[in-house]
């Protein structure tokens, strides 16, 4: 299933252990303000979801990172 939403929806699925893959798109811009995409996830390093990078691709000036989360 593709989950495309904001910080509240994404964090709820991460906390419930229902996310297998995270695909992040990033642009070479520095912006401030707004909600983080994972606003409600435990931010302590020990409790953070772990995974491995399976793909990193440059798309013009932007980049796409694919991370497979561990069970």
TITOR-254946 format. One record per residue (C-alpha): x, y, z; chain; residue in three letters; residue number from 1. Coordinates in steps of 0.25 Angstrom, whole numbers. Layout:
# residues N
REC:x:y:z:chain:res:n
REC:X:Y:Z:A:ALA:NUM $
...
# end
This chain:
# residues 71
REC:x:y:z:chain:res:n
REC:0:0:0:A:UNK:1 $
REC:5:14:-3:A:UNK:2 $
REC:4:23:9:A:UNK:3 $
REC:4:38:5:A:UNK:4 $
REC:1:47:16:A:UNK:5 $
REC:6:57:26:A:UNK:6 $
REC:13:55:40:A:UNK:7 $
REC:1:50:47:A:UNK:8 $
REC:-2:39:38:A:UNK:9 $
REC:12:35:35:A:UNK:10 $
REC:16:34:50:A:UNK:11 $
REC:4:26:53:A:UNK:12 $
REC:7:15:43:A:UNK:13 $
REC:22:16:47:A:UNK:14 $
REC:19:14:62:A:UNK:15 $
REC:9:2:59:A:UNK:16 $
REC:21:-5:51:A:UNK:17 $
REC:13:-5:38:A:UNK:18 $
REC:23:2:30:A:UNK:19 $
REC:33:-7:22:A:UNK:20 $
REC:39:3:12:A:UNK:21 $
REC:42:18:13:A:UNK:22 $
REC:44:26:0:A:UNK:23 $
REC:49:40:2:A:UNK:24 $
REC:50:51:-8:A:UNK:25 $
REC:59:62:-5:A:UNK:26 $
REC:63:75:-12:A:UNK:27 $
REC:75:84:-10:A:UNK:28 $
REC:67:94:-2:A:UNK:29 $
REC:68:98:13:A:UNK:30 $
REC:54:102:18:A:UNK:31 $
REC:49:104:32:A:UNK:32 $
REC:36:103:39:A:UNK:33 $
REC:24:93:37:A:UNK:34 $
REC:23:79:42:A:UNK:35 $
REC:33:68:41:A:UNK:36 $
REC:29:56:33:A:UNK:37 $
REC:31:47:45:A:UNK:38 $
REC:26:57:56:A:UNK:39 $
REC:21:47:66:A:UNK:40 $
REC:31:36:65:A:UNK:41 $
REC:41:33:77:A:UNK:42 $
REC:52:42:74:A:UNK:43 $
REC:62:35:84:A:UNK:44 $
REC:73:28:76:A:UNK:45 $
REC:71:15:83:A:UNK:46 $
REC:56:14:80:A:UNK:47 $
REC:57:19:65:A:UNK:48 $
REC:53:10:54:A:UNK:49 $
REC:65:4:47:A:UNK:50 $
REC:67:0:33:A:UNK:51 $
REC:76:-1:21:A:UNK:52 $
REC:78:8:9:A:UNK:53 $
REC:74:0:-3:A:UNK:54 $
REC:74:11:-14:A:UNK:55 $
REC:80:25:-15:A:UNK:56 $
REC:77:32:-29:A:UNK:57 $
REC:79:46:-33:A:UNK:58 $
REC:68:52:-41:A:UNK:59 $
REC:72:64:-47:A:UNK:60 $
REC:76:73:-35:A:UNK:61 $
REC:67:65:-26:A:UNK:62 $
REC:70:51:-20:A:UNK:63 $
REC:62:39:-16:A:UNK:64 $
REC:66:30:-4:A:UNK:65 $
REC:59:17:-2:A:UNK:66 $
REC:61:10:12:A:UNK:67 $
REC:55:-4:15:A:UNK:68 $
REC:52:-4:30:A:UNK:69 $
REC:55:-16:39:A:UNK:70 $
REC:44:-24:45:A:UNK:71 $
# end
